[in-house]
Amino acid sequence: MTPSYSRSALVAALVSLAVWGVPASVSAAPVRSAEPVPGIAPPGADETAVYKDVDGRIIPQADLGRTATAQRFGCTPVSGRDNPHRSGTGVAASGHGWWDKGNCDNNRANVFNCLYEWYTDNSWVQKACSPTKELKPGGGSSNRTVARHDCTDTERTSWRNHVDVDVIGEIDTAEKPMNQADVNCRVR
């Protein structure tokens, strides 16, 4: 005796397979993972995430200063930065960079900062960098760098603001400290 199935039962079974997926043992085609999208960084992302430039190329850890050790000779400036935030001038993610002398002698440094947006493939993707500016120590609205990128929507997303300070005429340490914050700004 052959079992009979109603048309509605067959349609329901097909819809279920479409919604819940076909088991790997049944499927002949490989399952593709979803495209990475911006989102909120999970706890522990610091240890495993990669950094990418605006073209999607991986940025070596040494270029971020994360693997650099303090140099035997030289000075250590204090890299100033704020949390990434929505710009007061519109719907944009924004971050600033500045410096203080620390134990350095010179009173000028080349400073720049970059903004990175979190993506679900466990990466921080560079979205904007400020121009490099020669700054005196101390910060303030006219004595800092600004990285900014317009938002495509206001969905909450994790951002990082990395700052690089290169003291003019002195050897200094290579760290690029960062601040991280969740901001109502998403770039796709």
C-alpha positions as CSV (number, residue, x, y, z in Angstrom):
1,M,0.0,0.0,0.0
2,T,1.4,3.4,-1.0
3,P,0.9,6.3,1.4
4,S,-1.0,9.2,0.1
5,Y,-0.1,12.8,0.9
6,S,-2.3,15.8,0.5
7,R,-1.1,18.7,-1.6
8,S,-1.1,21.0,1.4
9,A,1.1,18.5,3.4
10,L,3.6,18.5,0.6
11,V,3.7,22.3,0.3
12,A,4.1,22.5,4.1
13,A,7.1,20.1,3.9
14,L,8.7,22.1,1.1
15,V,8.2,25.4,3.0
16,S,9.7,23.8,6.1
17,L,12.8,22.7,4.2
18,A,13.2,26.2,2.7
19,V,12.9,27.9,6.0
20,W,14.9,25.5,8.2
21,G,17.3,24.2,5.5
22,V,18.1,20.8,4.2
23,P,20.3,18.6,6.3
24,A,23.9,18.4,5.0
25,S,23.5,14.7,4.2
26,V,20.6,15.5,1.9
27,S,22.0,18.6,0.2
28,A,24.3,18.3,-2.8
29,A,25.2,22.0,-2.9
30,P,27.6,23.5,-0.2
31,V,25.9,25.9,2.1
32,R,27.3,29.5,1.8
33,S,27.8,31.6,4.8
34,A,26.1,35.0,5.0
35,E,28.0,38.1,3.9
36,P,29.6,39.9,6.9
37,V,27.7,42.9,8.0
38,P,28.3,45.6,10.7
39,G,27.2,44.8,14.2
40,I,28.0,44.9,17.9
41,A,31.4,43.3,18.8
42,P,31.0,40.4,21.2
43,P,33.1,40.1,24.4
44,G,36.6,38.8,23.6
45,A,36.7,40.3,20.1
46,D,40.0,42.0,21.1
47,E,41.9,38.8,21.1
48,T,40.8,37.2,17.9
49,A,39.7,40.0,15.5
50,V,41.6,41.1,12.4
51,Y,41.8,44.6,11.0
52,K,41.1,45.4,7.4
53,D,41.7,48.5,5.3
54,V,39.0,50.2,3.3
55,D,39.7,47.7,0.4
56,G,39.2,44.7,2.6
57,R,43.0,43.8,2.9
58,I,44.2,42.6,6.3
59,I,46.3,45.2,8.1
60,P,49.3,43.5,9.8
61,Q,49.3,43.6,13.6
62,A,52.6,45.4,13.6
63,D,51.1,48.3,11.6
64,L,48.5,48.7,14.3
65,G,51.2,48.8,17.0
66,R,49.5,45.9,18.8
67,T,52.7,43.6,18.7
68,A,55.2,46.4,19.2
69,T,57.1,46.4,22.4
70,A,58.5,49.5,24.2
71,Q,61.8,50.5,22.7
72,R,64.9,50.4,24.8
73,F,65.7,54.0,23.9
74,G,63.3,56.7,23.2
75,C,60.3,58.4,24.7
76,T,56.7,57.5,25.3
77,P,54.1,60.1,24.3
78,V,50.6,60.0,25.7
79,S,48.2,59.3,22.8
80,G,44.9,61.1,23.4
81,R,41.6,60.0,21.9
82,D,37.9,60.1,22.5
83,N,35.3,57.4,22.2
84,P,33.8,57.0,18.7
85,H,30.5,59.0,18.7
86,R,27.9,60.5,16.5
87,S,29.1,63.8,15.1
88,G,27.4,66.9,16.2
89,T,27.4,68.1,12.6
90,G,25.2,65.4,11.2
91,V,24.6,61.7,10.9
92,A,28.3,60.5,11.0
93,A,30.6,58.5,13.1
94,S,33.4,60.6,14.4
95,G,36.6,60.3,16.5
96,H,39.4,62.7,17.5
97,G,43.2,62.3,18.2
98,W,45.7,64.4,20.1
99,W,48.8,63.9,22.2
100,D,50.6,64.9,25.4
101,K,54.4,64.9,25.9
102,G,54.7,62.0,28.4
103,N,58.4,61.7,28.9
104,C,59.3,63.2,25.4
105,D,61.3,66.4,25.1
106,N,60.0,67.8,21.8
107,N,56.8,69.8,21.6
108,R,55.6,68.8,18.2
109,A,54.3,65.4,16.9
110,N,52.6,64.1,13.7
111,V,49.2,62.7,14.7
112,F,46.5,60.9,12.9
113,N,43.5,58.7,13.9
114,C,41.4,56.1,12.1
115,L,37.8,54.8,12.7
116,Y,37.0,51.1,12.4
117,E,33.6,49.5,12.2
118,W,32.9,46.0,13.6
119,Y,31.8,43.3,11.1
120,T,30.3,39.9,11.8
121,D,33.3,38.0,10.2
122,N,35.2,39.0,13.4
123,S,36.9,42.0,11.7
124,W,37.3,45.7,12.3
125,V,37.1,47.5,8.9
126,Q,38.7,50.8,8.5
127,K,36.1,53.4,7.4
128,A,37.9,56.8,7.7
129,C,41.3,58.2,8.7
130,S,42.1,61.8,9.4
131,P,44.9,63.6,7.6
132,T,48.2,63.6,9.5
133,K,48.6,66.9,11.4
134,E,51.6,68.4,13.1
135,L,50.3,69.2,16.6
136,K,51.6,70.7,19.8
137,P,50.7,68.7,23.0
138,G,47.5,69.2,24.8
139,G,44.5,68.7,22.5
140,G,41.5,71.1,22.3
141,S,39.1,71.7,19.5
142,S,41.7,73.4,17.3
143,N,44.6,71.1,18.2
144,R,43.4,67.6,17.3
145,T,42.8,65.4,14.3
146,V,39.3,64.3,13.1
147,A,38.2,61.1,11.4
148,R,34.6,61.1,10.3
149,H,32.4,58.9,8.1
150,D,28.7,59.4,7.1
151,C,26.3,56.8,8.4
152,T,23.9,54.9,6.0
153,D,21.5,54.3,9.0
154,T,21.3,54.7,12.7
155,E,21.5,51.0,13.7
156,R,23.7,50.6,16.8
157,T,27.2,49.3,15.8
158,S,30.6,48.9,17.5
159,W,33.3,51.4,16.5
160,R,37.0,51.9,17.4
161,N,39.1,55.0,17.3
162,H,42.8,54.3,16.9
163,V,45.4,57.1,17.3
164,D,49.0,57.2,16.1
165,V,51.5,59.7,17.5
166,D,55.0,60.2,16.0
167,V,57.1,62.7,18.0
168,I,59.1,64.9,15.6
169,G,62.9,64.5,16.0
170,E,62.7,61.7,18.7
171,I,62.4,58.0,18.7
172,D,59.1,57.0,20.3
173,T,57.1,53.9,21.1
174,A,54.9,52.5,18.3
175,E,51.7,51.8,20.2
176,K,48.4,52.9,18.6
177,P,45.9,52.9,21.5
178,M,42.2,52.9,20.8
179,N,38.9,53.5,22.4
180,Q,35.8,51.5,21.6
181,A,32.1,52.4,21.8
182,D,28.7,51.4,20.4
183,V,27.3,54.2,18.3
184,N,23.9,54.7,16.6
185,C,25.6,54.8,13.2
186,R,26.1,52.0,10.6
187,V,28.0,52.1,7.3
188,R,27.4,49.3,4.9
